[in-house]
């Protein structure tokens, strides 16, 4: 072999080394050659987590293997050239799900909460329903004849006022006398033959009352002049606050594990202030700052803030520690707060607005169809979806779906209720019967 030949081989091997080495490095950095555009581009990926986890996946109409399992909660679709892809999910018994996913170079587009809506209810009641509460897999109903039915038996006649979070208790007001009774199901829940315990609740007829979510043995009641706390274990009623002359307590209140909040209105000045009952210290304080007008709704935002919706549609956030009101929005008709206080959804005249209170979420505005007809909102358990309540139907909204591609009706009906503990959704259908939808976990 001549020197010239050896030199040629060396140059060829060096060139191959540089070419292969460069190709390997570029490949490792995400560069691929796109034969569709005849140019090299950095690729990206799509990460998809579906509920149910075993849903079938297609990308631009082509099947993709679902990688969800014991070691992975989702599916990573890699080596995708930068452009927008159509992702679809499907499973028998659920409505189809579709979304457009824009892939950018060297980044992963995450679709982490793709929830499929059950196509049909898991169960439908045999009788008609006027009102109801559900929780812990059980249901208590008020029939059109005002019979209160539990486990197929009539336990009372009257108005169903409230029920505990896991349906261990129910508060009923008698149709004739107006007297309130607390029915306790702690023993009868496991034994259909055991009748619930009935405890008389001596609260005024005009008072608005609710079972304490943190302590089912306590009931808070509020009328225009007094705030009451009833202890079922001791059968005692305590007046925790009384409105002075010229002051009226609003009917709206909110109960948190550490405190109870309601409003008071000074008739002479037209000023509204917030009243906070500290449950541990058993003290009542009034906010030093005020706002004009009267309140329609009061709800806690976490443990250190309260949302106040006034009758004129003005929505305020009250900082308990700073004792100050901040206006969030005008023209609000209804709102809902996420259970962890991370965000608030508000229905306005033209849009549904999302107000975040943590860095995990950003402000959003959704121009949903028929927004003037929407009546209310319910937060879904993952805090990335909302049920939007219309007069005759309920629609599921994905808060990452600004294009509203999956703004899909769950069912037609009224009186919707969502229970996050067992991820079930209820409503009274067009026939007046109670339907239950089991959402995937």
N, C-alpha and C positions, 0 to 999 in steps of 0.2 A: 504494500500500500504506500503510495507516494505521499510526500508531505502535503502536497496540494489537496489530495483526496482527504487526508486526515483533517486538514483545516476546513474543508467544505462540510465534512460530517460534524465537526465541532460547531460550526456556525448554524447548521440545521438543527442540531440538538438544543443549542442555546435558544434559538428562535422558538422551537417547540416548547421548551421549558417556560420561556416567558409567556408564550401564548396560552399554554395550559394553566400556568400559575395565575395569570391575569384572569382567565376565564373562571377558575375556581374561586378566586377572591371576589370577583364581580357577582358570581352566582351566590356565594355566601352572603353578600351584601344585598341580595334581593333583585339583582338585574336579570332580566330574561329577554329573549328576542321574540317580539310579537310578529308572527308571520301575517297577521291580518293588516298591520300598519307598516310592516317591513322596517321596524326600528326597535332598538333596545330600550326597555323601560324597567323601572323598579316596580316590583309587584307588591301587592298588599294582601289582606285577608279579611274574612268575615267570621266573627265568632257568634254563634247562635245558640241560645238556650231556650228550649221550648217547654211549655206546660200544656199537655203531658209531655214527658221527656222522650217518649218513643214515637213521636209524630214523624211522619215521612217528610223528607225535605227534597225540594227541587230548586235548582239554580238555573234561571233562564229556561225553564221547562225540562231540564235534564236532572235525573235522580242523583242525589248525593247521599252517601252512607251516613246514617245517624251514628255519631260516636259517643252518645250519652251512655253512661254505664256506671259501674262501681268506682272506677278511677277518674272519670270525667263527667262533669255535670252538663256539658254542652258539646257542640261540634265546631271545630275549627276548619274552615274552608280556605286553604292557602293557595299561593301561587296564582293570584288573580291580578290581571292587568288593570290599571286605573281606569275605571269607568263605572257606570251605574248598572247594578244587576237587579234582576227581579227574583226575590226569594219567596217561596211559597211553602206552607206547612199544611198537612192534612192528616186526619185520623177519623176512622169510623165513629160516629156518635158526636162529632164536633163540627162546627162551621169552619170553612176554610179560612186561612190566614195568609195575607200577602203583604209584602213591603218592598220598597225600593231601597237598596243599600248602595251608597256611593263609596267606592273603594279608592283610597288615595295611596300614593307610593310609600312603602315601608311602614304603613300603619295598619292596625286592625280595627275594622268597623264592628262595634259590638251591638248585637241585638239580644240583650240579656233577659228580657222579660216578655217573650212572645207567648201570650196566653190565648189559647183557643177556647171559644165559647161553646158550652154544651148545646147540642142541636135540639134536644128534647128534654123536658123536665124528668127528674129522677122519680118523682112521685106527684100525685095530684089528689087533694082531699075529696072525699065522697060528698060532703055537705058544703053548703055555701057559707061564706065568711064575711063578717062585717068589719072585724078588727082581729088582730092576733099579735103574739110575740113568739119568737123562736130562739132556741139556744140549747147547746149541749145535746143536740139530736132530738129534742122534744119540742112540742108546740102546744100553746094554749090559745084558744080561739073564743071570740065573741060572735055568736050567730046573729043573723038579722033580727031574730026574736029576742036578742039580748041575753041569751043563755050563755054562761061561761062554761066551756067544755074542756076537760083535761083527761087524757087517756080514754076518750070515748064516753066519758061520764059528765053529766051536768053537775057542777059543784056550787053554782050560784047563778043569780040573775042580776044583771047590772051592766056597768061600763068598765071595760078593761082599761085601767089607767097606765100601769107600768108593769114591768117584769124584770127580775134580776138577770145579770149578764148570762149566766148558764141556766136560766129558767129554773132556779131553785125556789123562787118566790114569785108571786104575782099580787098586784094591788088592784082591788076591785071596789067600785063604788056602787052601792045598792041602788037599784032602779026606783024603788019606792021611797025609802027613808033618806037616801043620800049619804048614809053612813059608809065609811071606808073600812075595808077588811083586808088584812094581809094573809094570803094563803101560802103556806110553806110546804114544799114538796120534797124535803130532804129524805124522808122515809118512803114516801109513795113512789119516788122515781124508780126504785128498784123492785117495787112490789105493787102491781096494779090493783091489788085488793086492799091496799092501805089508803085510807082517806087522808087528804092534806090537812095539816093543822091550820085552824082559822084563828087569827088574832085581831081583835077590834082595834082600829086606829082612830083615836079621837082627834081628828083634824077638822077645821072649818070646811063647810060645804063649798065655799067660794075659793078655797085655797087650791093652788096648783101644786101637785105632789109628785115625788119620784123616789124610787128605791135607790139607796146609796150603792153605786157600783162596787165600791171597795168593802162595804159592810152591809150585807142584805138584811141585817137586823135593825138597821136604821132607815128612817124615812124623813126626807126633808120636805117641808111644805111652806108655801109663801102666799100671802094674800096682800092686799093693798097696805095694810098697817102692821103686820107681824110676820116674823120668820120663825118657824117651828122646827124642832128636831124631836122625832119620836123614836124611842128605844124599845123595840119589841121584846128584848130579853127581860126588861124591867117593867114593861107596860107603862112607861112614863113619857109625858110630853113636856118639852122645855121650850119656852120662848127665848130665843137667842138674840132677837133684836126687835125693837118697836119703833115705828116711824113717828117722829114728833109732829106736832100740829103744823099743817101746811106742807107736809112732805108725804109723798106716795111711793110705795115700793112698786117697781115694775113687776110684771108677771113672769118675765124671763129670768132664768137662773142657770148656773152651770156648776156641776159638782166634780171636783178633782180629789185625788187621794189625800192631799194635805189641806185643801181649803174649799170653800163654797163662795161663789160670787153672784151678786145680783145688783140691780141698779136702784137708785132712789132719785126722785124727781121733785125739785122744789117748785111748787106751784106759783109762787110770787115772782121768782126770778127766771123761771124757765130753764134752770141749770140742772144738768144730769151728772151725777157722780156715781162712782162704783163702790159697792160695799163688799168687803172681804171678811169672811169668817175663818179664822185660823183654827183648825180642828184640834191641833195638839195643845195650843195655848188656851183654846176656848175663848178667844177674844174677837171682837168685831171692830174693824177700822173702816173709815170712809176715806176715799181718795181726796187729796187736797186739790187736785186739778179737776175741772169740770168741762163739759161740752153742752151746747144747747140742744134741746129736743128730747124725745122719748125713745126708749129702746124697744126693738121688736125681738131680737135674739141676743143671747149672751153665751159664749163658749170659751173654754180654756184653750190656750195655745201652749201646749206643754204644761209646765208648772209655774212659770214666772210671767205669763202674759195672758191677757183676756181679749177676745174679739167681741166687739159690740156693734151690732147692726141696728141703725135707727129706722124709725118708720118712714123717714124721707129718703131712705136708700143710702145714707152715708155709712161707710164701714170704717170703724176705728180699731186700732190696736192699742191696748193699755198695758204699759210696762209696770208690773207690780213693784219691782225694786226702785225704779226711777219715779214712780207715781206720776206718769205723764201719758197723755193720749197722742197718738200719731194717726192721721187720716190715711187710710189705704186706698179708698176708692169712693166714687159717687155712683148713684144709679144702680146699686146692688139690690137684687131681689131675693137672693138666697145665697148661702155660703156653707162650706163644710171644711172642717179642720182635720188633717191627718192625725191618727191616734197618737203619734209620737210628737206632735207639734212641729213637724219639719216643714209643713207647707199648708197653705189655705187656698181653696178653690172658690171663686166667686162668680155668680151669674149676673151679668150686666144686661143692659138693653141691647147691645150689639155683639157681645162676645162673652166667652168664658175665660176669665183671667186666673192665672196661677201665680200666687205670691209665695216665694220660698223664704224660709227662715234659717236655712243652713246653706253651706257652700256646696252641698251635694246636688243642688237643684238650682235652675235659673228661672227667671221670670218668663212666663209664656202666655201667649194670647191665642185662643182658638176661635176661629170664626165658624162655629158649628152650625149646621142647618137648623132653621126654625128656632133660633135662640130666644126670641121673645116668648115662645110657648113653653120653654123649659121651666120647670118648677123647683127643682132641687138637685142636690148632688150627694153621692155616697162614695166614700173612699174604699177602694179595693185593698186587700190585705198587703200587697207588695208595695203600696204607696206610689206606684207608677201608673196606675189606672184609676179612672173614675167611672161610676155609674151616673149617667145623666138622665134625670127623671122628667119625662114629658107627661101630659095628662092621660095618655092612653098607652104608653110604652116606656121601656127603659133601654137606653143605648150604652154600650161599653166604649169608653174612650181610652186609648193608649196615649200617655202624656209625651211620648217620644214620636208620635205619629202626627206631625204637623200637617201632613197632606191629607189626613183623615181617611186613609185607605182602608182602615179597619174600624171605622166608626160604625159599628154593627149593632142592630137591635138584638137584645137578649130575648125579649118576649114582649107581648102586648099585655097590658094589665095595669093595676094600680096598687097602692100601698106596698111599695118595695121595701125589703129589709135584707141587709147583708150581715152575716155572722162570720167574722174573721177567724174565730177559734176553730171552726170546722169547715171554713171556706165554702159556705152554702149561701145561696141567694134565693129569696122567696118573693112572691108577689101574688096578688089575687087576680086571676085571669078574667077574661071577658065573660065567662060563665059564672063568675062570683066564687070560684073555687080556688083553694090555696095550692100553688104549684111550687115545687122545690127544685132548684138547679144545683147540682154538685159541680163546682169548678175544680179543675185539675190542680193538684199540689205539686 
